């Protein structure tokens, strides 16, 4: 017994439908490329509007001005040294009271709007250039309170992290490499340099006395 299977429908493709299909396919491909182009332009604009380390990557002069590091390469080298501790030992400061507390245990990390390396840049710009909180907040697109907490967090973090590093060279090593000019001072351990800062004083003597009393108050003796 022969079994005959029903044939599939034969959809005829006319020249007209073929042309329409090709046109729609070309239009779809053009729209796809346009979407990719717009996505790329949007990403570029977002990077340009966001102030961060990527804006200074190719300008060592700006790196020296904003961070006091010699170059972008030196800043990256320092970042790679402290980055592991950022993930495990950093304590997020959430209030001024917490900043003054003796906190030694790291807390659970809270998500922040800035990348950690951009937080470091913000801290260095405040430390090196003295930019106020309002300026930093506008540059990085954050609230002034957030900028203040970032500075407090990194101050606390770097103090505990770098404070444990030995700064003084052993006396034996210093003596072994002491220059001939210091032969008369064989017990030299360190050479300290001082910077003299001139302060403007009022021209009138009376105002100078008032200024001196204001900056160096003398406690009055109690009867």
Secondary structure, DSSP 8 states (H G I E B T S, - for coil): --------------HHHHHHHHHHHHHHHHHHHHHHHHHHHHHHHHHHHS-SGGGGTT-HHHHHHHH--SSHHHHHHHHHHHHHHHHHT-----SHHHHHS---S-------SS-HHHHHHHHHHHHHT---HHHHHHHHT--HHHHHHHHHHHHHHHHHHHTTS--S--HHHHHHT--GGGTT-TT---------------SSHHHHHHHHHHHS-------
